[in-house]
């Protein structure tokens, strides 16, 4: 059974929900992405002993240490608030009076909306990483739901307006999935394993595909 948007044939927007525990009353802060991601990465690291560096006084700083299972989800987001009128000097010189009036109306509407600008969004997500009380994150998109602890945020401003304000940014987010918080809560991943390997053979070719006719997609 799909989501409401899927059932209505609408575009499903990815959403990030931050659990804010700074106050006694826990609240949820929701951020719906402007553009759906073009890719999403999952990486798992198995349990076992791995060499790690230590900083004690022994002659050999490399030791074998037990590592728990780690599942990391990473996604890249794009924030864009480009208005040609404020971002490109050449466009200012070539606009008609009607186009100038339309662009001024757009800028006025942006200021009146009280929505965070590109810089505020970037810095807000970095601020969520800084506090132990705002790192718990849920990522929703379609049938995907990943819950965990935000552990990496990197951002790159790639376009500015003529006043030097960022108007486009790429943000890379990574979170350690919930097993890293509580190893007992394996429900999501156990269900995923059962869904994939419930039969004797895993076959991902759907009914509309003819396996011999498929090209290498790597």
N, C-alpha and C positions, 0 to 999 in steps of 0.2 A: 504494500500500500504506500503510495507516494505522498509527498507533501501537498499542501493546498496549491502552491504555485505549479507543481508538476501536473496535478490533476486538471488544472485549468489551462495547461499548455503555455504557461508563462515562464519567463526566464527566472531561474532560481538564483538569488544572490547569496554569495558566501557571507557568513557573519561570524564575528568574533565577540565572545561574551567574557568580560572580566569580572571575577568575583572579588568584590571590594570588601576587605575585612578590617579596614582601618578603624571603623566605629563598632560599637557593641551590636548595632543593627546591621547585619550583612546585607549588602546591596549588589545588584547585577548591573554592570555597565555594558551596553550593547553597541557594537560598531558594525554596520553593514557596509561591505566593501563597495567602492565606486565601480570598479571593473572586476569581473570574476577572474581568478588566476588562470594563466595559460598552462601552468604545471604545478604539481604538488609532489613532494618527495617524502618517502618513508625510509628510515634506516634502522635496522635492528642490529644489536651487538650481543652475542651470546654470552652466557655465564661461563666463568672459568678463571684461570690464573693468567695474568698478563704482567709483563715487566713494566714497572712504574719507577719514576725518579723520586728519590727522597733527598732530604737535605740534612741528614745527620752527619756525625763525625766519622762514620765508618769509611773504609777505603773504597768500597764499591757502592756507589749511591743507587744502583739499579737493583730493585728487589721484585720478587713475584708477589702480587697482591690479588686477592679475590675480587673480581668485578661482577656486579649484578647485571641482570638482563636490562638493556637500555633500548628503548624504542623512541626514535626522534622523528617528529614531523616538521617539515620545513616548507614554507610557501613564500612566494614573492607577490607583493601587492603594488599596485600603481595608483598614485593619487595625482589627479590632474585638475587644475583650476585655471587653465590658460584662457585668457581673453586676448585675441589678436591686437585689440586696440591698445592694451597696456603692455604687451609683450614684444611687439615688433615696431620699431620706429618707422620703418618704411610704410607699414599699413596705416599709421596715423596720417601720413602725408597724402595717401591715395583714397581715403574714405570720403564718401559723399556726406552732406549734412544729415541726411536721413540715417545713414549707417552710424555716424557719430552719435546721434541721439539714441539709437538702439543700443549701442555699446555702453553709453552712460547709464541707460536704464538697467542693463545687465549688472553693471558694477554696483549700482544703488541697491538692487535686489540682493546681491551677494552680501553686502554690508548689513542689510536689514534682517537677513535670515538667521543671524547668530550662530551659523555653522562654523566649526573650526576651520581655519585656513590650513594650507599644506604644512607650514612650519609647526603650527600648534598640534596637528595630528601626529607628525613625526615625533616631536618632543614628548607628547602625551604617552605614546607607546613605549618610548625609552624610559619615561618616568615610571610606568607600570613595572618595568623590569627592576628598577632600583629598589622598590619596597617589597619586603617579604609578604606584605598584606595584600598586594595587588598582582601577584604573579600567577595566580591560578586562572587558567585560560580554557575556554571551550571554543573549538572551531567547528562550525556547522557549514555544510554545503551539500545540498541534495540529500542523499542517503548517508553521507559521511559525517561522523561526529568523533572528533579527537579531543580528549580532555587531558590536561597536563599542566606542567609548570613552565612558564615562559623562561627560557634560558639564554636566548640570543636575539638581539635586535640590531640590525645594521641598515642604514638608510643612505641614499645618495640623492642629492638635489641635482636635477639634470636640466632645469630650465628656470629662468628668473624673468620677472617683468623689468621694465625700464627703470624702476625705482629700486631694484635689487631685492625684491621679495621673492622667495621661492614659489613657483606656480606648478611645478611638477616634480614628483619624487618617486623613487623606487624603494620599497621597504622589504627587507628579508626578515622573516620571523621564524624562529625555531622553538619548539616546546618539547620537553621530555614528557612522554605520555604517562598516564596516571600510575602505571606499574612502578615507576620510579619514586612515587610518593608513598604508595602502599602496596607492597608486593602481593597482598592477599586479593586485591581487586583485579582479577584477570578475566572478568566476565566478557568484556567486549572482544578480547583476542581469542578466548576459548570459543565464542560463538562464531568468529570469523574462520577459525580452523575447521569447525564442524561444517560450516557452509561450503567451504572449498573442498574438503576431503571426506564428505559424508559417504561417497561411493568408493569403489575400489580404484577408479581411475579418474584423474583430473583432466577434463577436456574443456578448454575455454572457447572452442569454435562454436559460434552460434548458428542457428538454423539458416540464416541468410548467407552464410559463407560456405564456399567449397574449398576445403583445405588445400588440394593440389594446385589451385589457382591463385593462392595468396602469395604476394611478393614478400621478400625480406623487408621488414619494417624497422630494422635496427639502424 
